[in-house]
Amino acid sequence: MTTVQVGMTMPVMEPDLDAVTLEAWARAIDEGPFASLCFGERVAFDNPETLTLLGACAAWTERVRLVTTVVVPQLHDPVRLAKALATADVLSAGRLTVGLGVGGREEDYVAAGADPATQTMGEMAARAGVMRRVWAGEKVREATLPVGPPPVQPGGPRLLVGTMGPRTIRSAAAWADGLAGVTLDLDTAAAADLFALTRAEWAAAGRPAPHLSTSFWFALDDGDGSARAQVHRHLRHYMNWLPVDLVDALAPTTGFAGTPDDLHVTLAAFAEAGADEVHLIPTGRDVAQVARVAEVVAADWPPCAS
């Protein structure tokens, strides 16, 4: 069986969350066979604020890596973002991995008071560079002292680029440590091609081999078809910036919906395609899902050192 690490995403894009639910998910993920606990960022939505939740998850967990999938650096001052992420690295004792992306929603830029003209790969790379300099202890702005605290991980957390396509990969090879991808239709052949391109671009740039991760939405059932309905409901809530008829057209083929045995087959296929890690994105808030997925993961893909 090909080795792959499996991460679990917090249900942050589900409605009506509270602290009890979020803590239960974090502790269940940490106690399971998962390599990482993941969650991403939106502004004009009802999800928890990412950096605040990152601190809470650092306190609620002891073992699992914390992965942002993804943070949009253009929505933040890069020095303050570097300080916040370094703090999370300290609070988690060096368990932080940072996925960065340009974001797919202009409304988040508007809501954050950021310039939509900065929604580019070049601007993201520039801000990643500023954060690296902060983490290296450089005084990047006129102040008495550099901005700390220093991260636990030398040089700062690993940076992954959030992407779905080759153009982003080519531009990120100079600065990113790997890929935080997403697949809508579970096309493992397309994923394998993207992974191969990433390895080639990193090699051409003289970079170490990249960490290759992808993610997809999931729901489990016992063969009664209820999982697909759950995915559809979640996508209608999450993809609220798209026309409803477009979301309805995407829903039948987006993400995974099936039995635990089917999920095992799907994870194995992504492992064969070359994924180092697969992040599962829940489409419901019931923490019992974590235990059901843990049974799928535990036998063949126990967590290993990052």
N, C-alpha and C positions, 0 to 999 in steps of 0.2 A: 504494500500500500504506500503510495507516494505521500511524503510528509507535507502537511500544510498546517499553519496555525489558524485558529478560528477565533474571531473577536465577536463580541456582542455589543450592539448599539443600544444606548438608553432610549426609552420611548419618548424622547423630548418633543417630538412633533405631534404627539397625541394631545387631545384637549383635556382640560380639567385635571391637571396633575397637581399633586401636593408633595410635601416633604416626605411623608411616610412612604408613598409609592416610590419616589426617586431613591430613597435610602434602601428600600427593600430590593430594588433592582440592582443597585450598586453592590450590595453585600452578596446577593445571589450570584452575580457575575464573578465576583472575587473568589467566592467559594467553589465555583465550578471549574471545568477544564479549559476555560477560555484564556487566550493569550492576551486579550486586550478588552478594555471597556471604552466605547467610542461615543461621540456625539458631535453634532455640528452646530453651526451658527445661522440664525436668522434674526432680523431686527423687527421688521413689520409683521409680527406674528405673535402667537401666544406662548411660545416656547420659553423656557428659563434662559436667562442671560448666561452666555457660555463661560466666561471667565469666573463668574461667581460660582457656577455649578462645578467648575473644574476644582476649585478649592474644596468644596464639599465632598466631591468624589475622592479627592486625595485623602481626606480624613476618614471617609467611610470604608476605604479599602486598604489592603496591606501588600498584596502580591501583584495584581494584574496591572499591565501597562495602561496608561491613560492616553487616548489618541483623539485629537481634534480632527473631525472629518466633515467639514473643514472650517477653519477660521479665515475670514477675509481681512487681510491686513490693511487694505485701503479704507476700512471702516473705523480704523483706530490710529491714534498717534503711534508711530512705530517704536519710539523709545518707551512710552508707557506700556505698550503691548509687550515689549521685550521684558520689562520689569515684572509684569503680571505673570508671564509664562515662566520666567526664572523663579518667581515665588512658588508657582505650582510645582516646578521641578524640585524645589527644596521641600515643600510640604509632602510630596510623594516619594521622597528619597531617591530621586533620579529615575522615576518611572514614566516620564512624559515623552510622547512623540507628538509633533505638531504637523498636522496637515494644513496646508495653505491653498487657497483658491481665490479666483477673481470674483466668484459668485455669479449666479445666473439671473439675479433679480435687481433691476435698477431701483425698485422701490426701497430696498434695504439701504442703498446709498443715500437716497433722499431722506429717509427716516433718520439716518445717523448723522445727517448734515455733512455728508461726504460728497465730493465732486464726482458725478458719474463719468466724467472724462478720464478719471484715473482707473477705470475698470479695464485694465490692460495687463498683459503678462509682464511687460517691461516695468510697469509701476510696482507690481507685486514683487518682482525680482529685486528692485531697488530697496524696497522696504525689508525684504528678507536680509539683504546685505547690511542694512542698518542694525537689525536685531542681532545678527552675528557679531557685529562690532561691539555692541553693548555687552553681549555675553562674554566677549573676549576681554572686557575690562577697559576698553577704549573710552575716552571722554569725547563723545560725539557731538556734544553741545557745550556751550560755555556755562560751566557750573564749577563749584568748588571741588567736587569729587565726581568720579564716574558713577553711573547709575547701577546700583546693585539691587538685590543680592546676586552674587555669582551663582550660576546654576550648578547643580551637583554634577551633571554630566559635563565632562571637559568639552569646551567649545559650544555648549548649549545642547538642547534637545535635537534629535534627528528631525529633519524637515522633509516632509513628503509633499509632492505637488498633486493637487486635486485636479483630475482631468478625465475627459471621455474620448479624447482624440489625439492624433499624432502631432498636430501643430504645437500644442501645448508642451508635449514631451520634448520636442526638439529645442524649444526655447528654455526649458527648465534644466537641461542636462548640466549647465554650468554651475548651478547652485543647489539643486535639490538632492536629497539622499535616496529618493525613491518615489514611488507612485502610490497615490491614494485614489484609485479609480472607482468607477461605478458602472455597472451593467444593468440596462433596463430589461433586455430580452434573454439574458442567460446564454448568450452566444459564446461558447467556450472557444470556438475557432477564432473569432474576432479578438477575444481576450488574449489568446496565445500570440496572435500577430502583434498586438499592442505591447505585450511583454517582450517579445523578440526585438521590436523596434526600440524599446526603452533600454534594453541591455546593449544594443548596438550604439545608440546615441551616447550613453554613459561611457562606453569604452572609447568611442571616438573623441570624447572630451577629456580622456585620461582620468576618469573618475572611478572609484571603487564600484563593484557590482551593486546595482540598486536593489532596494527592498521593494518587492512587487506585491501590492495589495489591491483588491477590488472589493466591491460591496454590492449587495442587492437586497431589496425588500423581501420579506418572507411572511408566510402564515402557514400554520400546521392544521390539518384536520385528520380524520380517520377514514378518508375516502368518500365523504358525503358531499364534497363540493363547497363546504362553508368557507374554506380558506380563501378561495378566489373572491368571494363576496367581501371578506374582511379586507383583502388587499385593495379592492375597488373602493370601499368606503374610506380607507386611509388616504388613498391617492386623491380623492375628491377634496378631502380636508387639506392635505399638504400642498397639492398643486393648485392652490387657489388663485394664483396669478395667471393661469391658463383658462381658456374657455372650457366650460363644462363638457361640451360635446367632444373636444379634443381629448380631455382626460378620459372620458368614457371609451373613446376609440383605443387609447393606449392600454387601459386597464386589463383587458383579457390576456395580454401577452407580456405584461410588465411584472417582474419579480417572480418569486417562487411561491406556489400554492400547491400543497400536497401533503403526503404522509411523511412521518419521520424516515421511513425507508427511502422514499423518493429524495428527501433532503440529503441523505447519506450519499446517494448516487450523484447528486448534483455537486456536492462538495468534492467528491472524488474526481469528477470531471474537471473542476477548476484546478485541483492539485495537478492533474496530468497536463493541464494547459500551461503550467509553470508558475502559478500563484504561490508566493511565499505565505500569504495571509488572505483570508476572506473575512470580511466584516458583514455580519447579518444585521439587517435593519428591521426591527419589529413593526408590525402594523396594528398592534393592539397594546393595551397597557397592562394586561394580566401577567403578573410575574411568574405564573405557572409555566409560561412558555419557556422560561430560562431553563427550568429543570428538564423539560421535554427535549430541548435542543442539546442539553448537556449529555443526555443519554446517547444521542447520535454521535456526539463529538468524542466522548471520553475514551472509547476503546481504541480508535485508530489515530486520533490526532490530539494527544495530550499536549498541554502548553510546553513550550521549550524556551530557552533563553533567547532574547532578542539580539 
